[in-house]
Amino acid sequence: MDNLPQFRTGYVAIIGKPNVGKSTLLNFLIQQKISITSKKVQTTRHRIKGILTDQQSQFIFVDTPGYQVRYSNKLNTIMNKLVIQSINEVDVVLFVIEAISFDSNDELILRQLPASKPVILVINKIDQLSDKSKLLPFLAQISTKYPFTEIIPISAIKKMQLTQLLDAVRTYLPENSPLFGEDEICDRNERFLAAEMIREKLFRLMGDEIPYSANVSIDRFEQLTHIRKIYACILVDKTSQKIMIIGQGGEKLKQIASLARKDMEKLFGSKVYLEVWVKVKSGWANDARTLSGLGYEG
C-alpha cells in the first residue's frame, strides 16, 4: 500500500482573452455543461468552478471571464479583477490561446502570469487549422515568450488531447484529500445555473448589442418533487431593448425561454416550468449595488 501514489487535489484556473474556448474546455473536461457558451465574446461573466474527480485526483477547474480592456464599466472592471484574483489563488494556470494566433490581447494576459506557479499553455482549436504544418513553427515561436511548464495543443470541442492535458495538470496538483464530494461537478447552485442558461440564449439568439446590455436574475425558484418552478427576469438598459427581446407577439422571448427550459431539464434531470419577463433598469452595468445583487463578486 505504501507504494500507491498519493491522491492529489488542486485548483486550476482557465484564463485567456474572450472567445478562445475557455468555457467549452471546462464543459468537455468535466463532461457536463455547467458553463454557458456562445460565439460572442465575454459570454462568461462569473467565476465558476467545475469539478472532476477520478481515482487519482480531484481537479477543481476555475472558469474565468475573458480578460480585456476594451470596455471600462464597473461590470468589466469586476470581471478583470476576478481573472487576476483567480490566477493568484490557484495551484496551476491554464493559459488558453487559439491555434497559430497570438495578438496584443494575449500579450496583455501574458504580463499577468505568475512566476511562482506552473503555467500550461493550451493551444485550442487545432482542428480548425487548414495547414497543420504551421503548428510546429508556431510552437517554437510561442515557447520563447514565457517559460511555460508545458505547451499542449488541443481541440476542446473535438476532445483532442484532453486526456494528455489532464495528465499534465495532475503532476502539478498538491497531494491532498478531495475537497468536494465524488458526485459534485459544480460549486454553483441550480438557481445560478438557471439564470446562466437564460443568459446563454440571449447571447445566441439576439444581435450584438442586446446581450451586453442585459442580465438575468431569478426571482423565485421552487423545487418540488417532480418539477422545478422558475420565475426569471431579464434586465436591460433601454425600452427599445426590451421590445426587441420580447419580439413580435412575444415570439422571441418564448423562443429564449423554451430553449433555456430544455437545457435546464437536461441539467437538473427533472421537468421545469419557466416564466421569463423583461424589465428596464438604465445603467445597471455601472451600478455597484445592482451588480452586487446580481451576484457579481468584487
Buried (B, 14 or more C-beta within 10 A) or exposed (E): EEEEEEBBBBBBBBBBBBBBBBBBBBBBBBEBBBBBBBEBBBBBBBBBBBBBBEEBBBBBBBBBBBBBEEEEBBBBBBBBEBBBBBBEEBBBBBBBBBBBEBEEBBEEBBEBBEEEBBBBBBBBBBEEBEEEEEBEEBBEEBEEEBEBBBBBBBBBBEEBBBEEBBEBBBEBBEEBEBBBEEEBBBBBEBBBBBBBBBBBBBBBBBEEEBBBBBBBBBEEBEEEEEBBBBBBBBBBBBEEBBBBBBBEEEEBBEEBBEBBBBBBBEBBEEEBEBEBBBEBBEEBBBBEEBBEEBBBEB
